[in-house]
Amino acid sequence: QVQLVESGGGLVQPGGSLRLSCTASTTVVSIYTMGWYRQIPGKERELVADIAPGGGIDYADFVKGRFTLSRDMDKGSVNLEMSSLEPEDTAVYFCNARIISTLAPWGQGTRVTVSS
C-alpha cells in the first residue's frame, strides 16, 4: 500500500510563502503520478498540481504561476513551493499518488492558513 507523509503547512500572511513536502518512496514517485490537492472548507477537493512519472507537470488554473511543483527522486518526495499566497488559498492540502484514475487512500493532509 502506498504510504505518503505530508508536512509543511502552517499560518502565513497574505503574500507570503510556504513549502509543502510529501514523502513517499523512490519507487512510488517514479511510477505514480504524484499530486497535491486541496480542500477549501465547504468545497470539493481539487487538484492543485501533479507530476507524471515522465516529469510532465500540470497546474490548476488558479495557481497562476504562483506555485511550483518539484520531485526529488533520490528522496522519494514531491514538494510544492507556494508563493504570493492569498486568503483564498486557505485549505487542507493533501498529497496523493495516482495510476490512471486510481488514487491511494487519502491521508490527513496539512493545513494551510493564509491570514493577517
N, C-alpha and C positions, 0 to 999 in steps of 0.2 A: 504494500500500500504506500502511496506517495505521502511523504511527510514534509510539511512546509512550516517554517518558523518565521513569523513576521515580526519586524521591530522597527522602531524609529519614529513612531507617531509622537504627538505632543501638542502643546499650545504654542502658537506663533501669531505674531501681529500681522495685520494685512500688509502685503508687500514683502513679507519675509519668505524664508526658505526652509525646507525640511528634506531629509533624505530617508527614504524608506528602504529597508532591506528585507529580502526574502531568501532564506537559506533552505536549500533542498539537498541535492547531491549532484555531483558531476554528471552522473548518468541521467538523472531526471532533467536537468536543464539542457542536456544535449539531444534528448529525444522528444520532449514535450514542448508544446507552445506554452510559454510561461507568460502570465499576465497579472497585472494589477487591476483590481476592480474597486469600486467604492459604492457605499450605500449611504445616501443622504437621508436623514430622518424623514419618514413618511413617503419615501420614494423607493422605486425598484433598484436593485443592484445593477450597476452599469459598468461596462468596460472602460478603463482609463487608457491602457496601452498594453500591447503584448508583443512578444518577440518569438518568431518561429525558430525551429531548430536550425534552419539555414541562416538565420540572422536578420531576416526582414522584420521591420518594426512597424506597427500600426498604432496610431494615436487617435483618441476620440477628438472630435472637432472642438470640444470645449477646452482642450488642453492649450490650443492656440500658441504653440511654441514655448509654453512656459515650463513644461515637464520634459525630462529626458530619461528614457529607459535604457539600461545597460545590463549586460550579462557578464559575469565573471566565471568562466568555465572552470578555472582552477579551484575556485572556492565553492562552486556549485550554487551560486547566488544570482539573484536578479534584483537590481536596485532601481528605485525611482527617485530621481532628483527633481524636487518641485520648487519652483521659484515664482515670484510675483503672486503669491497666494492671496486668494480673495475669500471673504467670509463664505461665499457660495461653495468653496472647496471643503468646508467643514463636513466631515463624514467619517465613517469607519472604512478603512481601506483594507482590502483583502488581497492576498496573493493566491494564485491558483495555477494548476498545471492541466493542460488540455491536450487530448488527442482527438482530432476531428471535433466532434461535438460533446465528447465525454469529459466532464470535469472531475477532478479529485474532490473528496469531501471538503467542505468549507471549514476553515479554522475560525478562530475568534476575531481575527483582524487586529488592526491597530488604529486607534482613534486619532484623528487629526482635527484640531480645533483652531480656526483662524478667527481671532477676535482681538480687539484692542482693550 
